Amino acid sequence: MRNDAQANVDVLFTGGGSGGHLFPGLAVAAALTKLRPDWRLHFVGSDRPIEQRIMQDQPWPHTPLPVMSPALGLPRPFTFLSSNWKAWSAVKQFWTPRAPKVVVGLGGFASVPALWKATRHRTPIVMLEQNAIPGRATRWFAKSAAAVCLGFEEAAARLPPGCKTVATGNPVRDEVAVLGQQDRSTDAKTLLILGGSQGASGLNRAVAAWVTSRPGDLDGWHIQHQAGPNDVDELTRVYATAGLSARVEDFVKDMAAAYQSAAMVIARAGATTLSELACVGLPTILIPFPQAADDHQRRNAASFVEAGAAVCVEQQANPAETAAVLTREWNILTHDPARLATLAAAMKRRGRPDAAMQVARLILDLADPVPA
């Protein structure tokens, strides 16, 4: 990871805080680099550890900003004001001596300082809205954007009138996008469990309750479980006690390899995860995060369920209750190969492997418009 913010920047990517926001931006950056390898790209985002971990191996420089969400402003007002003042001051350097050609908003409160600066300088803005229910940053800046690229077409109805929207689908990384074009083994019995880049304690507890009460459901299966940083040791113990083959990690770095080996998936309903699963075409049981902002994960999941591309299990307050429903759905699916094939085919129809290149070409057109 490099940090050369003093150099002129052609395209500024802003936002982050999670893999769900960052990975679509990284996919677009890779596509844009193919089109214009001479351009300087730069990411500005949050200073969360997960963002530092994701960005440390990327070829583009990254500037972390000490941003704090307004939700934290009331209990810590002075820290909130100080941190965000520093963040807003830090983005000024990207307009000196030359403004970026385009600013790409990835979502999250970390995107706000640079997007606000772009509006003041009339720098073209492209927003990436991954979810079926647009986030606050998208809603705030949508009318100022030259284009809002949507992962879910239905998100357009939840934006202010007059916004320019383009249903591109969510950009996914090249190594994932190409998996849909490759043959996958149908004999593999690997269950991939994904809680998102930061893990999911509610999902983890439900799986632990399932494994503890009915380990026989998973006889003959190998489990790869992305658990987040807090639950690795406990889940490793649970699987070992149940006598199951399992690999538990806090973060799966090579997602393409994980998807390639998986036969089924249990996952949260984050938009980036769904987009990647769609490109690969994997039968999936979704457990939406019930505290997601504006309940967007439940709406994301509903869109896939309505298309016949996934099964949804609602997370209950009691992990055992969630586990009971999960057990039922698992056994229905694993004893019905035709249903699994139908889910996989419907999931793959939702895939948009060309989304990153489509967004990159849109950025290119804004940066170097063809004279009328």
RAQUI-V644837 format. One record per helix or strand of 3 or more residues. SS is the DSSP state (a for helix, b for strand). FROM is the first residue (numbers start at 1). LEN is the number of residues. Records with the same first field share a line. If there is no record, write none. Layout:
SS = FROM-LEN, FROM-LEN
This chain:
b = 11-4, 41-6, 61-5, 102-4, 124-6, 147-4, 190-5, 222-5, 245-5, 264-4, 284-3
a = 19-17, 49-7, 70-3, 77-19, 109-13, 136-9, 153-6, 174-8, 201-13, 215-4, 232-11, 255-7, 271-10, 293-14, 319-16, 337-13, 355-13
